[in-house]
Amino acid sequence: MEQAHHGAGAGPRQRAVEIGTALLTMLFGLIVIYGSVIVGSGWGSDGPQAGFFPFYVGLIICICSLINLVMALREADSGLFAEWGQLGQVLRVLIPATIYVALIPFLGIYLPSFLLIVVFMTWLGKYGFPLSLAVAVGVPAFFYLTLERWFLIPLPKGPIEAMLGL
Amino acid sequence: MIVDNFINLYHGFYIAGDPFNILLMVIGILLGVIIGVLPGLGGANGVAILLPLTFSMSPTSAIILLTCIYWGALFGGAITSVLFNIPGEPWSVATTFDGHPMARSGRAGEALTAAFTSSFVGAFFAIVMITLIAPLVAQFALQFGPAEKFAVYFLAFASFVGMSKEPPAKTIVSMMIGFALAAVGLDMVTGQLRLTFGVTELLNGFDFLIAVIGLFGIGEILLTMEEGLEFRGKAAKIDPKIVWKTWKTLPKYWATSLRSCIIGCWMGITPAGATPASFMAYGIAKRVSKNGKNFGNGEIEGVVAPETAAHAAGTAAMLPMLALGVPGSPTAAVLLGGLLIWGLQPGPMLFVEQAEFVWGLIASMYLGNIVGLILVLTTVPLFASILRIPFSIIAPVILVICAIGAYTVNNNVFDVLMMMVFGVLGYLLKKTNYPLAPLVLAIVLGDSAEEAFRQSLLGSGGSLAVFWSNPLVSTIMGLGLIAGLWPLIAMAFAKLRGNTTQPA
């Protein structure tokens, strides 16, 4: 990623994130190895055991993560991963999206979708309420009609839909 | 043999030409172009989201709809590249080099016509190749045992390591994460649970559709948000006069076209994919063409070369998927997953057992691309206006679509949470240059690859020599090793040459 990040903003360094990612994948590899060893990673009476294949997969992840880690450590500082402002932008999507996803098991898909679109459009898009409400009602309604009515695919529903008897 | 193919193909046209299937083609292409134009939706996750809608259709209609979405997405990438300088798909990056300068100098219509027409030519070339070669490959592959099967998987994944521009160790990590995720859950051979650590939600393992929607959909939205997209597009009008004028100039570039077709087909069959193919075709055209110096300033040949190659590659990626069960691109991988869900076993037996399905699909590729070319030429202004909808409206709507798509795969809300996790992972991996395609392919193929591996070892009593036990399997494994070790081989060559040309 040799993108020119406007000027000299501050933010996490690419190198630090690379090191972090390598450590993360290594941890993942270790978990896979551990999980394979508990179910048996050797040769059973009837052939390879359940953990045989994943064990080597985990091993390769660890070895290659180590290579990536060494590469990242040896690399000269390669600029910013992203500016704080850019990461802020990302969080402004990520946080509402995470809350949205977390609400779905409790409220169904329709109400959270409505809230997500309203919040997004008024807060990030600086749109007025009338347009935001129109989109926020229209989109879920469209999916209700096409998916549930036309294709007969049920979507998750919550207490509100139950109250309305949908 | 060849005559049989034509009879089969003729029968296929009969199936694909059914009015309902033609309607599905039109819908598929239109949806596909929209998917290709919108940031955050692409071929792979667009098909993944719509896959559950097809569960109730006949497999032939379903695959026609989904492949047409794929063709549409391939076409759609060109629109954003030319008009907005934003590649809708990675393989259209090379199209922006000359396509956007053309649009800036008021030749958007010409650039788009050239792009669509070359896409069509590339795809058509690849389909003809599939028609002629796929049955032969499939017949040849019928004699494959588990060892040969594993060797083919090995070759496919090894060529990722050798071909991708990312560091090999990162490609391998990405691929192996995919294999590990595929292994989670019930082990088909021993019936044992593994890697679930007592979490009941993991009993069924990770669904690749969820991974695709998260990695490509949510991850892409986060990336787009970070870059703070401003859409500053050029207007486009295509009228028949411009189309005709452009078509008259295109035959001049037949050599570029043919070369790009061949590059595309080659790169599409080996799972390196459309993106490197488009860059390679652009680079070679720039070197060979007598207008090479003008490349980058709006040279029509610079649009023809990458578009032809990208589409040839995208289409050729279907060949190994149909004939061998090894998809050549992430989207082909999703389609392969679809085959499994519809109860079809991808691989050489498909040509024998499901001849109607295979030939219906191949015939639909011909028709779909013709329908696609006509549709995109006539509807460009419509799609360009979709891109003018601000991102703050598009983003939440795409989030909702992804959530619905993830939910409908298994009617499970836990999957929606997993999608979000994959989304963050996708953002992180993409920013740190880990390729996502091998990860997806490994999740799809993980179980089959493992099964082939274990069966071969079972036959040989655990000895790895089984992968070198006959000329066929040795050849495939050998090719795989060369492909996988290519970075090292290339480095050694470079060193040797460096030493001879400039003695230290």
Boltz contact constraints between the chains, C-beta under 6 A:
constraints:
  - contact:
      token1: [A, 17]
      token2: [B, 432]
      max_distance: 6.0
  - contact:
      token1: [A, 18]
      token2: [B, 432]
      max_distance: 6.0
  - contact:
      token1: [A, 21]
      token2: [B, 432]
      max_distance: 6.0
  - contact:
      token1: [A, 25]
      token2: [B, 173]
      max_distance: 6.0
  - contact:
      token1: [A, 32]
      token2: [B, 180]
      max_distance: 6.0
  - contact:
      token1: [A, 35]
      token2: [B, 195]
      max_distance: 6.0
  - contact:
      token1: [A, 39]
      token2: [B, 192]
      max_distance: 6.0
  - contact:
      token1: [A, 39]
      token2: [B, 194]
      max_distance: 6.0
  - contact:
      token1: [A, 43]
      token2: [B, 462]
      max_distance: 6.0
  - contact:
      token1: [A, 47]
      token2: [B, 458]
      max_distance: 6.0
  - contact:
      token1: [A, 48]
      token2: [B, 454]
      max_distance: 6.0
  - contact:
      token1: [A, 48]
      token2: [B, 457]
      max_distance: 6.0
  - contact:
      token1: [A, 50]
      token2: [B, 187]
      max_distance: 6.0
  - contact:
      token1: [A, 50]
      token2: [B, 190]
      max_distance: 6.0
  - contact:
      token1: [A, 50]
      token2: [B, 192]
      max_distance: 6.0
  - contact:
      token1: [A, 50]
      token2: [B, 194]
      max_distance: 6.0
  - contact:
      token1: [A, 51]
      token2: [B, 194]
      max_distance: 6.0
  - contact:
      token1: [A, 53]
      token2: [B, 450]
      max_distance: 6.0
  - contact:
      token1: [A, 54]
      token2: [B, 180]
      max_distance: 6.0
  - contact:
      token1: [A, 54]
      token2: [B, 183]
      max_distance: 6.0
  - contact:
      token1: [A, 57]
      token2: [B, 176]
      max_distance: 6.0
  - contact:
      token1: [A, 57]
      token2: [B, 179]
      max_distance: 6.0
  - contact:
      token1: [A, 57]
      token2: [B, 180]
      max_distance: 6.0
  - contact:
      token1: [A, 60]
      token2: [B, 176]
      max_distance: 6.0
  - contact:
      token1: [A, 61]
      token2: [B, 173]
      max_distance: 6.0
  - contact:
      token1: [A, 61]
      token2: [B, 176]
      max_distance: 6.0
  - contact:
      token1: [A, 64]
      token2: [B, 169]
      max_distance: 6.0
  - contact:
      token1: [A, 64]
      token2: [B, 172]
      max_distance: 6.0
  - contact:
      token1: [A, 64]
      token2: [B, 173]
      max_distance: 6.0
  - contact:
      token1: [A, 65]
      token2: [B, 173]
      max_distance: 6.0
  - contact:
      token1: [A, 67]
      token2: [B, 169]
      max_distance: 6.0
  - contact:
      token1: [A, 68]
      token2: [B, 169]
      max_distance: 6.0
  - contact:
      token1: [A, 68]
      token2: [B, 170]
      max_distance: 6.0
  - contact:
      token1: [A, 82]
      token2: [B, 226]
      max_distance: 6.0
  - contact:
      token1: [A, 86]
      token2: [B, 226]
      max_distance: 6.0
  - contact:
      token1: [A, 89]
      token2: [B, 225]
      max_distance: 6.0
  - contact:
      token1: [A, 89]
      token2: [B, 226]
      max_distance: 6.0
  - contact:
      token1: [A, 90]
      token2: [B, 222]
      max_distance: 6.0
  - contact:
      token1: [A, 90]
      token2: [B, 225]
      max_distance: 6.0
  - contact:
      token1: [A, 90]
      token2: [B, 226]
      max_distance: 6.0
  - contact:
      token1: [A, 93]
      token2: [B, 225]
      max_distance: 6.0
  - contact:
      token1: [A, 97]
      token2: [B, 399]
      max_distance: 6.0
  - contact:
      token1: [A, 101]
      token2: [B, 416]
      max_distance: 6.0
  - contact:
      token1: [A, 101]
      token2: [B, 417]
      max_distance: 6.0
  - contact:
      token1: [A, 101]
      token2: [B, 420]
      max_distance: 6.0
  - contact:
      token1: [A, 104]
      token2: [B, 413]
      max_distance: 6.0
  - contact:
      token1: [A, 104]
      token2: [B, 416]
      max_distance: 6.0
  - contact:
      token1: [A, 105]
      token2: [B, 413]
      max_distance: 6.0
  - contact:
      token1: [A, 113]
      token2: [B, 400]
      max_distance: 6.0
  - contact:
      token1: [A, 116]
      token2: [B, 396]
      max_distance: 6.0
  - contact:
      token1: [A, 117]
      token2: [B, 396]
      max_distance: 6.0
  - contact:
      token1: [A, 120]
      token2: [B, 396]
      max_distance: 6.0
  - contact:
      token1: [A, 121]
      token2: [B, 392]
      max_distance: 6.0
  - contact:
      token1: [A, 124]
      token2: [B, 392]
      max_distance: 6.0
  - contact:
      token1: [A, 125]
      token2: [B, 392]
      max_distance: 6.0
  - contact:
      token1: [A, 139]
      token2: [B, 397]
      max_distance: 6.0
  - contact:
      token1: [A, 151]
      token2: [B, 53]
      max_distance: 6.0
  - contact:
      token1: [A, 153]
      token2: [B, 408]
      max_distance: 6.0
  - contact:
      token1: [A, 156]
      token2: [B, 413]
      max_distance: 6.0
